Amino acid sequence: MVDLEKDVRAVLKDVSANSYSKAPVGLDDNLYELGILDSLTTVQFIIGIEKRLGLEVPNRDISYDTFRSIREISKLLEIKVKGSPGSVRFCVSG
């Protein structure tokens, strides 16, 4: 899960550089309350994480609760990477 947390932090930095760099962000800090994520940056984050990890996050998995903290996002992605049946589709680019 540590690698996923690094991936999450890297993509968060890309999509919200101004608000993410203001202060250290803990694993359980609320990304919406800190102003790091909002509706637009959440979409940008999802696109970024899908490209970085080569997977698709279905709409049914997108909610305030699953994207409120680095820990919650990492938990969701861990399930996706492990291949929970029906929960992920891998993307092939080319």
C-alpha positions in Angstrom: 0.0 0.0 0.0 3.0 2.3 0.5 3.6 2.5 -3.2 0.0 3.3 -3.9 0.2 6.1 -1.3 3.2 7.5 -3.2 1.2 7.3 -6.5 -1.7 9.1 -4.9 0.5 11.8 -3.5 2.3 12.3 -6.9 -1.0 12.6 -8.8 -2.5 14.9 -6.1 0.6 17.2 -6.6 0.0 17.2 -10.3 -3.6 18.1 -10.2 -3.6 20.5 -7.3 -0.1 21.9 -7.0 -1.0 25.1 -5.3 -3.1 23.7 -2.5 -1.2 20.5 -2.0 2.1 22.3 -1.5 0.9 24.6 1.3 1.3 22.1 4.1 2.1 18.5 4.7 -0.8 16.2 4.1 -1.4 13.3 6.5 -2.8 10.0 5.4 -6.2 10.7 7.1 -6.5 14.4 6.4 -9.6 15.4 4.6 -8.6 16.4 1.1 -11.8 18.4 0.5 -11.6 20.3 3.7 -8.0 21.2 2.9 -9.0 22.5 -0.5 -6.8 20.0 -2.3 -9.7 18.3 -4.0 -13.0 19.7 -5.3 -15.3 18.5 -8.0 -13.0 19.4 -10.9 -9.7 18.3 -9.3 -11.4 15.0 -8.3 -12.1 14.3 -11.9 -8.6 15.3 -12.9 -7.2 13.1 -10.1 -9.2 10.1 -11.2 -8.0 10.5 -14.8 -4.4 10.9 -13.6 -4.5 7.9 -11.3 -6.1 5.8 -14.1 -3.3 6.7 -16.5 -0.5 6.2 -13.9 -1.8 2.8 -12.7 -3.3 1.6 -16.0 -6.7 0.9 -14.6 -10.2 2.3 -14.7 -12.1 3.5 -11.6 -15.8 2.8 -12.2 -18.3 5.6 -11.4 -19.9 3.4 -8.7 -16.6 3.7 -6.7 -16.4 7.4 -6.8 -17.8 9.2 -3.7 -16.8 11.8 -1.2 -16.0 9.0 1.3 -13.7 7.0 -1.0 -11.8 10.1 -2.1 -11.7 12.1 1.2 -8.2 11.0 2.3 -5.0 9.5 0.9 -5.6 6.4 3.0 -9.2 5.9 1.7 -8.0 6.4 -1.9 -5.1 4.0 -1.4 -7.5 1.4 0.1 -9.8 1.6 -3.0 -6.9 1.4 -5.4 -5.4 -1.6 -3.5 -8.6 -3.5 -4.1 -8.6 -2.5 -7.8 -5.0 -3.5 -8.3 -5.5 -6.9 -6.6 -8.2 -7.5 -9.1 -11.4 -7.8 -7.1 -13.9 -9.4 -9.6 -15.8 -6.8 -11.5 -14.2 -3.8 -9.8 -11.5 -2.9 -12.3 -10.9 -2.8 -16.0 -7.3 -2.5 -17.1 -6.7 0.0 -19.9 -4.4 -0.8 -22.8 -3.1 2.3 -24.6 -1.5 2.3 -27.9 
